[in-house]
Amino acid sequence: MIAIRAMAAAGLTILVSGMAQAETEGFEQRDAHVHGAIVVNIAIDDGRLTVGVEAPAVNVVGYEHRPRTDADREVLAAAQAWLASGRGIVGVPAAAGCRLHRVELEQPDWADKKSHDHEHDDADGHADFDAQFTYHCAAARQLDYVDLWLLKRLPGTTTATVNVVAAELQTSVAVTPDSARVALR
């Protein structure tokens, strides 16, 4: 899982349901893998907006197995290109002046997997995409909300648990593709 570096930089020691990430040697805490649901972690600190997304592969590409057909490979390539571009992930007030700075993407490693007939190919029976999008915002105080545009592009996603950590707000809310605005004030 990609850790939200903005939270660490702020020195915040807050535990928000579903968001805790232990970073001790040899230990990685994994959140529950639920088809139809994703987790979005939002951190705001020192002019930086960081959006972390944890999603089952089935919510991103429609399957959790090694791509078997040309259609599977095309869907995977399109999802990888979209996520790596960082475009169309979130919307924020224009007055905040946010510009994408960096994208980090961890995706299932299906390249080395042997082909078989199981639905899931990952060691724990699941495949996930984890992404982190970091934006520099010229006027971060203008960040009144974040619209989760990505929810409209993730097939099968019915709900997102959104954890927010900022200097003046720590909360966890549930949103849907039809109501994907997260208030930050």
Helices and strands as residue ranges (DSSP letters): H 5-10, E 37-45, E 48-56, H 57-60, H 70-85, G 94-96, E 98-106, E 128-137, G 140-142, E 145-147, G 149-153, E 159-166, E 169-175, E 181-183
